[in-house]
Amino acid sequence: MKALSLFANIGVAEAYLKEIGIDVKVANELVKRRADLYSAIYPDTEMICGDITDKNIFNKILDESLKNEIEVIMATPPCQGMSTAGQQLKGDKRNELIIPVLKMVKKIKPKYVFIENVPMFLKTEIDYDNSKILIPDLIKKVLGKDYHIEISIIDTKDYEVPQMRERAIILLSSKSVKAIWHLPPKSDKLVTLKDAIGNLPEVDPFIKDVSKEELLEMFPDFEKKKKHALKISKWNNPPHHIKRQVEVMRYTPSGCSAFANKKHKPVKEDGTFVKGYFNTYKRQNWDTPAYTVTMDNRKISSQNNVHPGRFIGKSADGYDLYSDPRALTLYELMIVSSLPTNWNIPSNTPEAFLRSTIGEGIPPLFVKKLFNNLKREACLK
């Protein structure tokens, strides 16, 4: 089955598709840096870099798709205008990028279409033909005569992904084919952080605002742990943080925020207390899937980013101490995002760039299950 990927980013969603017989022949991405990395990971895909709203780019995508007899379109229009992690600006033009997707579907007439986004996608109004219309209503208006349309909100944790991530899923099946694309069945198995990364060794953070001597005074086994971690994967590198943030997380138990600590609370550079929400400076919980991975996943001060840690003893002043006072390593992040740990990423890819792009992507294990279900339904028909 031949596919077109729109707003492809670096191809997180596509990570397992080739192995199950889905051949992404054409892809489009606006940002050249992302498009270049996509091409490095998927050299057999025709990557068209540019703005889909540009007529020349649109026609180039269309021509390549028709030439390759595309049967499936998958699209993830940018969600920053709708995401609860974004600014949700009213009238954000990025919200209207669903329109060229619908135009592409009308032109190519694929058998199936997969559109995914944040849940607010289903409640967002955009301008169309000089009036306001909800995005789901627009999809039905433009494609309802030709396609069966199934609209759902899913949580990827229900599909054995070790991450809680709600997504709006829209599946379109051409009325010219017998098989209708449905969501795969939910799993009874909940994959927790302990299941996913509980077997990995401790990793101490690299503290970027202290000397090497002070770092080793705080974490005497830093080099030993780093060496062990890098034997597992080149992406299992210690995250970089500042001392005052690491300090408060050393005293923070699993599943808790440093704002709840009795003594060791987050402070600014001048020593005054930080004001914030209890989902920041927060450790994850071993007994649940990971919280939603965001683009800011490398920051202790951002939402639910800190490793769960383990109790390791008492401090000199009698407080409990916990290991791994840091964000997840990139390797751990790949696991909780259900990416293959042997994913074909060039070794010179900057870690910060890779982290942010993974934070935007839908977990590919869910996408694999979704396409496997399509193949199963097509075979039954």
Buried (B, 14 or more C-beta within 10 A) or exposed (E): BBBBBBBBBBBBBBBBBEEBEBBBBBBBBBBEEBBBBBBBBBEEBBBBBBEBBEEEBBEBBBEBBEEBEBBBBBBBBBBBBBBEBBEBEEEBEBBBBBBBBBBBBEBBBBBBBBBBBBBBBBEBBBEBEEEEBBBBEBBBBBBEEBBBBBBEEBBBBBBBBBBBBBBBBBBBBBEEBEBBBBBBEEEEEEBBBBBBBEEBEBBBBBBEBBEEEEBBEBBEEBBEBBEBBBEBBEBBBBBBBBBBBBBBBBBBBBBBBBBEBEEBBBBEEEEEEBEBEEEBBBBBBBEBBBBBBBBBBBBBBBBBBBBBBBEEEEEEEEEBBBBBBBBBBBBBBBBBBBBEEEBEBEEEBEBEEBBBBBBBBBBBBBBBBBBBBBBEBBEEE
